[in-house]
Amino acid sequence: MLDYKLLHALATVVECDGFERAGDVLGLSQSAVSQRIKALEVRLGQPVLVRHPILLPPLLASGC
């Protein structure tokens, strides 16, 4: 089972369009948010975001 905190971090990064703003919302440092995303990617065995300086579109096939 995936850790809710990892999924919440991903959703917040996507919603906030970046790690720094997501950290502000979550009350975490940018580094801590990045570590959670990395942990999620390791757990899933694939990237979940395309890292780009301006926009981080999700790679999830959720059909949203």
N, C-alpha and C positions, 0 to 999 in steps of 0.2 A: 504494500500500500504506500502511496506517495504521501509525503509530509505536507499537510495543509499549508504550512509556512512557505514552502517552496513554490507551490501553486499560487498562493496569494502574492508573493513577490513578483512572479511572472505577470500576473494579471495587472498589478499595479505599475510595473515598468511599461507595459503596453499602453495602459490607460494614460499614464503621465508622459509618454513619449521619451522616456529616458531614465537612467539609473539614479541620477542625482535628485531629481524631483520625486521619484518613487521613494528614495531614502527619506526625504523630508516627510512625505505622507506616512510612511511606515515607522518613522522615528528611529531610523537606522542610518549608518553611514553609507555612502555610495559603494564603498568596498564591501560592506556586509551584504548589500543587495546583490552585488556582482557575485559574491561567493555563493549565495543562495541559488542564483541562476545557474552557475557552474555546477553546483551539486545536483540540480534538477537535470541538467544536460548529461551528466555522468550517469545518473540513475536511469535515464531514458536511452542512453547510448547514442544520442544525436543532438545537434544544436536545436534550440527552440526559438532563437532570435537571429536575425541577420544584423550584425553590429555595424552601424553606420553612424557617423557623427550627428546626423540630423534626425533620422527616423529609424525606428526599430520595428519593422513589420513582423508579426508572428509567422512562424513556419508551421503552425498547427493546422491540420486538416479538419478544422472544426465545422466548416461550412457556415460560419457566422456572417 
